[in-house]
Amino acid sequence: MPTILSPGNEIGYDVAVAVLTAAAVLALLRFWDEIAKRGVFDQKVNRKLVHISVGLVFMLFWPLFSDASWAPYLAAFVPGINAVRMILVGAGILKNDAMVKAMSRHGDYRELLKGPLYYACIITTSTAVFWRASPIAVAAICNLCAGDGVADIVGRRFGAVKLPYNKMKSYAGTMSMAIAGFLSSVVYAFTDNDFRNNHTCALQYLYYYSIFGLCDYSWRTIAGLLVVSLTASVVESLPISTELDDNLTAPLSSMLVGGFIF
């Protein structure tokens, strides 16, 4: 009897992987909700730990999907579910105090309709439009999650020296964003050609997606990812990012610059 994992049943397989991915992400969110409820971390730190972990954990499941044309849309359905949750809770239709405490700055449920919703929508769009073979998707999500998240934590702790053009931002936060965004992008994106194709390659490290043969990049791409992360960190440091939302400005600048480079 055919099953969802039977050869040739790609749609059933991808649906199963999407369900698995959604279960893992929702379990992670539930975990952070409980951590916030118990007051293990300061609310601001807890919010940034959610910010850093959710998108990066979501990307860990990308290689499990097939190469079918519908795969990116099924994958994007996962953060899409979270976006719907943000709308329902942020609009007051559903009540979830733990979720509000874990993701808001000041404990106001309406805040979920701003930064947290932008976060979920950016990851959904990056997944559906660029998908796993493009360094643009990886760069946008990594600069949003690891870059912006680490910048906030480091900036609050070590950001005594502020930027001359934005007293809300610090040198420590901006530099840590560039470093964290770049390193996480490299960890997710790069491949060792020697492992995959028996070609000589300057890179002698096996990065995450290379295990699954999804990407094939060069030192030029490393330089490109560095430029994207530096640009995102500079944009995030500007006053306009404070006025709008760095959950929008950082990943959108990553997509724009990445589009020119890649």
Buried (B, 14 or more C-beta within 10 A) or exposed (E): EEEBEEEEBBBBBBBBBBBEBBEBBBEBBEEBBEBBBEEEBEBEBBBBBBBBBBBBBBBEBBBBBEEEEBBBBBBBBBBBBBBEBBBBBBEEEEEBEBBBBBBBEEEEBEBBBBBBBBBBBBBBBBBBBBBBBBBBBBBBBBBBBBBBBBBBBBBBEBBEEBBEEBEEBBBBBBBBBBBBBBBBBBBBBBBBBBBBEEEEBEBEEBBBBBEEEBBBBBEEBBEBBBBBBBBBBBBBBBEEBBEBBBBBBBBBBBBBBBEEBB
